[in-house]
Amino acid sequence: MRQIAIVGSGPAGYYTAEAAQKLWEDDVRVDIFDCLPVPYGLIRTGVAPDHQSIKGVSRRYEATSLSQNVRFIGNVMIGRDISIAELQDLYDAVVLATGAPNDKLPGLPGEEFPNVFGSAAFVGWYNGHPTFANLDPDLSGNTAVVIGNGNVALDVARILAKTREEFAGSDIVTHALESLDASKLEHIVILGRRGPHQIAMTPKELGELAHLERACPRVDPADLPEEGEDALLEPGQRKSVTHLRSFAAIPEAMRVDKPIDLDFDFFASPKAILGDGKVEAVEVERTKLENNRAVGTGETYTIPASLVVICIGYQTSPIEGVPFEENAGRFANDEGRILPGLYCVGWARRGPSGTIGTNRPDGFSVVEKIAEDIGSGAGKAGGDGFEKLAAQRGLNFVEFHDWQKIDEAEVQRAREGAPREKFVAVEEMIAAAGKD
């Protein structure tokens, strides 16, 4: 019997478990570990709360968890409760599917000021991640600057711009909803080092900005390339630029009834966050493109700012004893292999790139390598051995049936029109599961 441990219960972890089931059927046992008592990783705490259709993929992961040979083990921190070396003693293969939960920051002067956040922290705040639930951003100022030109930057800008009514049907947590409802923001600026043809924003997310109740997107027509150059773009990118062109064509008369301006500032590279003990402005250098790279022109200007959210990327959390590539922010690996018996998958393997679905072929690929390496298994103790160790250490781990109790409690406590009200403290989750 092959014994597999997967660390991380997000998409990469579940697709890897699914791949193991398909390859070995009943001849494998898979334990999926997570530091939180709740599964699904970024599906729960990373996907925007107003994108509920995307979160529907969790039903597929639920089916995997309810099968006979896959077990969810939550509330277990690798490195604190059990080491990688101990997992390797218990399991034929250990797969790190920990994602990239930490912010990658640019090292700007002033980024340590209050009310300057990385996107992992800010998104975690409005999604109810226990680590960031108490972030408490100050939204009483006039202008927010969002640094980045990807979908996460769009999510942050859209969430900041929405009315309370526009969150109907979402699972945004109440503390964030109330803070956003009291927001005084009138100006949201999205900074991008390069131009419209280089954005990493997808058409669906861009198109949503045209339908906001109190905010209107703005693009400077001078930032747009000649329209004929759009033909050189991939179809999806071309659709995104078409949205930007439509934003640039919105007449000023149509903006009068929209109290929030949502400005795209292209060819703009942030150089410093300015202020006296708190964020007051962002210093920006105008750029130009040379060989598709943003190059500074030496021309600088400042944007007043009371809130800054930096959305330029993520990195994996290092684990003691596991080789790590600091520059890339991921585990050092050769196509998923780290060390004998130790593997990685998803963002922990390749860095924060691709969509949720990208993790499925990644999971199947790493399972093929595991099959080459471990054969029929070495008769290791697997989950039974973990249970003995957990009893010795008094680990209060959570299984999938416990998560179902948490899930039921969150649904029951939802405000009207919302699918759930998440617990934002681990202690509350444990109590809802009926554990000590």
C-alpha positions in Angstrom: 0.0 0.0 0.0 1.4 3.4 -1.1 1.2 6.1 1.6 1.2 9.7 0.4 1.2 12.9 2.4 0.2 16.2 0.8 0.9 19.4 2.6 -1.6 22.0 1.6 -5.3 21.6 0.9 -5.7 24.1 -1.9 -6.3 23.2 -5.6 -2.7 21.8 -6.2 -3.1 19.5 -3.2 -6.5 18.2 -4.1 -5.6 17.7 -7.8 -2.6 15.7 -6.7 -4.7 13.6 -4.5 -7.2 13.0 -7.3 -4.3 12.0 -9.6 -3.0 9.5 -7.1 -6.5 8.0 -6.8 -6.8 7.7 -10.6 -3.4 6.0 -11.0 -3.5 3.6 -8.1 -7.3 3.3 -7.3 -7.5 1.4 -4.0 -3.8 0.8 -3.7 -3.0 4.2 -2.2 -3.8 6.2 1.0 -3.5 9.9 0.9 -3.5 12.3 3.8 -3.9 16.0 3.0 -2.5 18.3 5.8 -3.4 21.9 6.4 -2.4 24.4 9.1 -6.0 25.7 9.2 -9.0 23.6 10.4 -10.7 24.4 7.0 -9.8 23.1 3.6 -9.5 24.6 0.0 -6.7 27.1 0.4 -7.0 30.1 -1.9 -10.5 29.0 -3.0 -11.6 30.0 0.4 -9.3 32.9 1.2 -7.8 34.1 -2.1 -10.6 34.1 -4.7 -12.6 37.4 -4.6 -15.7 37.0 -2.5 -17.9 38.3 -5.3 -16.7 35.6 -7.7 -18.8 32.8 -6.2 -18.9 30.7 -9.4 -15.1 30.2 -9.3 -15.5 28.8 -5.7 -17.8 26.1 -7.0 -14.7 24.0 -7.9 -14.6 23.1 -4.2 -17.4 20.7 -4.8 -14.9 18.6 -6.8 -12.4 18.6 -3.9 -15.2 17.7 -1.5 -15.9 14.5 -3.6 -12.2 13.6 -3.3 -12.3 14.1 0.5 -15.3 11.9 0.9 -13.7 9.0 -0.9 -12.4 6.1 1.1 -8.7 6.6 0.6 -8.2 10.4 1.0 -8.3 12.1 4.4 -8.2 15.8 5.3 -6.1 16.5 8.4 -6.5 20.2 9.4 -5.1 22.3 12.2 -1.6 20.7 11.9 1.3 23.0 11.3 4.3 21.4 9.5 7.4 22.5 11.3 5.6 23.2 14.5 3.5 20.0 15.1 5.4 17.6 12.9 8.6 18.0 10.8 9.2 17.2 7.2 11.6 14.5 8.3 9.0 12.8 10.5 6.5 12.9 7.6 9.1 11.3 5.4 9.5 8.5 7.9 5.8 7.9 7.9 5.0 8.2 4.2 6.4 6.9 0.9 6.1 10.4 -0.6 5.6 13.9 0.8 4.2 16.5 -1.6 4.5 20.2 -0.7 1.4 21.9 -2.1 1.6 24.9 0.2 1.0 27.6 -2.5 2.5 31.0 -2.3 0.8 32.7 0.7 3.3 35.5 1.4 3.5 38.9 -0.2 6.4 39.7 -2.5 7.1 43.3 -1.9 9.3 45.6 -4.0 11.4 47.1 -1.2 10.1 50.6 -1.7 11.1 53.3 0.9 8.1 53.8 3.1 6.4 50.5 2.4 6.5 49.9 6.2 4.2 52.8 6.9 0.7 52.1 8.4 -2.0 51.6 5.8 0.4 50.1 3.3 -0.4 46.5 2.6 0.6 43.6 0.4 -2.2 42.0 -1.5 -2.0 38.7 0.3 -2.7 40.6 3.6 -5.4 42.8 2.1 -7.2 40.1 0.2 -6.9 37.9 3.3 -8.5 40.7 5.4 -11.7 40.9 3.3 -11.8 37.1 2.8 -11.6 36.4 6.5 -8.2 34.6 6.7 -7.4 34.2 10.4 -3.9 35.6 9.9 -5.2 38.9 8.5 -8.7 39.3 10.0 -7.5 42.0 12.4 -5.7 44.1 9.7 -8.2 47.0 10.1 -7.2 49.2 7.1 -8.1 52.9 7.4 -10.5 53.8 4.5 -11.3 57.3 5.8 -9.0 59.0 3.3 -9.6 60.2 -0.2 -7.2 58.2 -2.5 -6.1 54.5 -2.7 -3.2 53.5 -4.9 -3.1 49.9 -6.1 0.3 48.9 -7.5 0.2 46.2 -10.1 -1.4 45.3 -13.4 -2.8 41.8 -12.8 -6.1 40.4 -11.8 -5.4 40.7 -8.1 -4.9 44.4 -8.5 -8.3 44.5 -10.3 -9.9 42.5 -7.5 -8.6 44.9 -4.9 -9.7 48.0 -6.9 -13.2 46.5 -7.6 -13.7 45.5 -3.9 -12.7 49.0 -2.8 -15.1 50.6 -5.3 -18.3 48.5 -4.7 -21.3 49.5 -2.7 -22.8 47.4 0.1 -25.6 46.3 -2.2 -23.2 45.1 -4.9 -21.8 42.5 -2.4 -25.2 40.7 -2.3 -24.6 37.0 -2.8 -20.9 37.2 -1.9 -19.1 35.7 1.1 -17.2 38.8 2.0 -16.8 38.8 5.8 -18.9 41.2 7.8 -16.0 43.2 9.4 -14.7 44.0 5.9 -18.2 44.8 4.5 -18.9 47.3 7.3 -15.5 49.0 6.8 -16.0 49.2 3.1 -19.5 50.6 3.6 -18.1 53.4 5.6 -15.3 54.1 3.1 -14.6 57.8 2.1 -12.5 56.9 -0.9 -13.2 59.0 -4.0 -10.2 58.1 -6.1 -8.6 54.7 -6.9 -5.4 54.6 -9.0 -4.1 51.4 -10.5 -0.3 51.8 -11.3 1.4 49.8 -14.0 5.0 50.0 -15.0 4.3 49.2 -18.6 1.4 49.9 -21.0 -2.0 48.5 -22.0 -0.5 45.9 -24.3 1.5 44.4 -21.4 -1.2 44.0 -18.8 -1.9 40.6 -17.1 -5.6 41.4 -16.6 -8.2 39.1 -18.2 -11.2 40.3 -20.1 -13.9 39.1 -17.7 -12.3 40.9 -14.7 -11.7 44.1 -16.7 -15.3 44.1 -18.1 -16.7 44.1 -14.6 -15.4 47.6 -14.0 -17.8 49.0 -16.6 -20.8 48.0 -14.4 -19.9 49.4 -11.0 -22.6 51.5 -9.4 -20.5 54.3 -8.0 -17.2 54.0 -9.8 -16.2 54.8 -13.4 -13.0 53.5 -15.0 -10.7 56.0 -16.7 -7.9 55.5 -19.2 -5.9 58.3 -20.8 -6.2 57.9 -24.6 -2.6 59.0 -25.0 -1.5 55.8 -23.2 -3.1 53.5 -25.8 -1.1 52.3 -28.8 -2.3 52.7 -32.3 -5.5 50.5 -32.7 -4.0 48.6 -35.6 -1.3 47.2 -33.3 -4.0 45.3 -31.3 -4.0 42.7 -34.1 -0.7 41.5 -33.0 -2.1 40.5 -29.6 -3.4 37.1 -28.4 -7.3 37.0 -28.6 -7.7 37.3 -24.8 -5.3 40.1 -24.5 -7.0 41.9 -27.5 -10.3 41.7 -25.6 -8.7 43.2 -22.5 -7.3 46.1 -24.5 -10.7 46.6 -26.2 -12.1 47.1 -22.7 -9.4 49.7 -22.0 -10.2 51.5 -25.2 -13.9 51.6 -24.2 -13.0 53.1 -20.8 -11.0 55.8 -22.6 -14.0 56.7 -24.7 -16.4 57.3 -21.8 -17.5 60.9 -22.0 -17.0 63.1 -19.0 -20.8 63.7 -18.8 -21.3 60.1 -18.0 -18.9 60.3 -15.0 -20.8 63.0 -13.2 -23.1 60.6 -11.3 -20.2 58.3 -10.3 -18.5 59.6 -7.1 -15.4 57.3 -7.4 -12.8 57.7 -10.2 -11.0 54.5 -11.0 -7.9 55.6 -12.9 -5.4 53.4 -14.8 -2.0 55.1 -14.7 0.2 53.3 -17.2 3.9 53.7 -17.8 4.2 54.5 -14.1 6.8 52.9 -11.8 6.5 53.6 -8.0 9.8 54.8 -6.5 8.8 55.6 -2.9 5.9 55.8 -0.5 6.0 59.2 1.1 4.7 60.5 4.4 5.5 61.6 7.9 4.9 58.4 10.0 2.0 57.5 7.7 1.3 57.1 4.0 0.6 60.4 2.4 1.7 60.0 -1.3 3.4 57.8 -3.8 6.4 59.0 -5.8 6.2 57.7 -9.3 8.6 57.8 -12.2 7.3 57.9 -15.8 8.5 55.0 -17.9 8.8 54.1 -21.6 9.1 50.7 -23.3 12.4 49.5 -24.7 12.3 45.9 -26.0 9.1 45.4 -24.1 10.7 46.4 -20.8 9.8 49.5 -18.7 12.7 51.9 -18.5 12.6 55.0 -16.3 12.6 58.4 -18.1 13.7 60.4 -15.1 10.4 62.3 -15.0 8.8 62.0 -11.6 5.5 63.1 -10.0 3.6 62.3 -6.8 0.1 60.9 -6.3 -1.6 61.7 -3.0 -2.5 58.5 -1.2 -4.1 57.5 2.1 -4.0 53.8 1.3 -1.6 51.7 -0.7 -2.0 48.1 -1.7 0.9 46.4 -3.4 -0.2 43.6 -5.8 3.0 42.5 -7.6 3.2 38.8 -6.6 3.6 36.2 -4.0 6.1 33.7 -2.6 6.1 30.4 -0.9 6.8 30.0 2.8 10.2 28.3 3.4 10.2 25.1 5.5 13.2 24.1 7.6 15.2 21.4 5.9 13.7 22.0 2.4 15.9 23.6 -0.3 14.5 27.0 -1.2 15.1 29.4 -4.1 15.0 32.8 -2.4 14.9 34.8 -5.7 12.1 32.8 -7.2 10.2 32.5 -3.9 9.6 28.7 -4.3 11.1 25.4 -3.4 14.2 24.3 -5.3 13.1 21.4 -7.5 13.6 19.5 -10.7 10.2 19.3 -12.3 8.6 18.7 -8.9 11.3 16.5 -7.4 13.1 18.2 -4.4 14.9 15.4 -2.6 14.3 11.6 -2.5 10.7 11.1 -1.3 10.0 14.9 -1.2 8.2 16.7 -4.0 6.4 20.0 -4.7 3.5 21.0 -6.9 1.5 24.1 -7.9 2.8 27.5 -7.0 5.2 25.9 -4.5 6.9 24.3 -7.5 6.6 26.9 -10.3 5.9 30.2 -8.5 2.6 32.1 -8.6 1.6 31.7 -12.2 -1.3 30.2 -14.0 -4.9 29.7 -13.1 -6.6 27.3 -10.6 -7.0 24.8 -13.5 -3.3 24.9 -14.2 -2.7 22.9 -11.1 -4.5 19.9 -12.4 -1.9 18.8 -15.0 0.8 19.8 -12.5 -0.7 17.4 -9.9 -0.9 14.5 -12.4 2.7 15.2 -13.6 4.1 14.9 -10.1 2.2 11.7 -9.3 3.7 10.1 -12.4 7.2 11.0 -11.0 6.2 9.6 -7.6 5.1 6.4 -9.3 8.5 6.0 -11.0 10.3 6.6 -7.6 8.3 4.5 -5.1 7.0 1.5 -7.0 4.5 -0.3 -4.8 5.5 1.4 -1.6 7.8 0.5 1.3 5.2 -0.6 3.8 5.4 2.6 5.8 3.0 3.4 8.6 1.3 6.3 6.9 -1.9 7.7 8.5 -1.9 5.1 11.3 1.6 6.2 12.3 0.6 9.9 12.2 -2.4 9.2 14.5 0.0 7.6 17.1 2.3 10.5 16.9 -0.6 13.0 17.2 -1.8 11.2 20.3 1.6 11.3 21.9 1.8 15.1 21.2 -1.8 16.0 22.0 -2.4 17.3 18.5 -6.1 18.4 18.1 -6.4 17.7 14.4 -9.5 18.2 12.4 -10.8 15.8 9.8 -13.3 16.3 6.9 -16.4 15.4 8.9 -15.3 18.1 11.5 -15.0 20.6 8.6 -18.5 19.8 7.5 -19.7 20.9 11.0 -17.8 24.2 10.6 -19.2 24.6 7.1 -22.8 24.0 8.4 -22.3 26.5 11.2 -21.0 29.2 8.8 -23.9 28.7 6.5 -26.4 29.0 9.4 -24.8 32.2 10.6 -24.8 33.9 7.2 -26.3 37.4 6.9 -29.3 37.6 4.5 -28.4 36.9 0.9 -24.9 35.6 1.7 -23.8 32.0 1.2 -22.0 31.9 4.6 -20.4 34.0 7.3 -16.9 32.7 7.8 -15.3 32.2 11.2 -12.2 34.3 11.2 -10.5 32.8 14.3 -9.1 29.3 14.5 -10.5 29.0 18.0 -14.0 29.6 16.6 -13.5 27.0 13.9 -12.4 24.4 16.4 -15.4 25.1 18.7 -17.8 24.9 15.7 -16.3 21.5 14.9 -17.1 20.3 18.4 -13.5 19.8 19.3 -11.8 20.8 22.6 
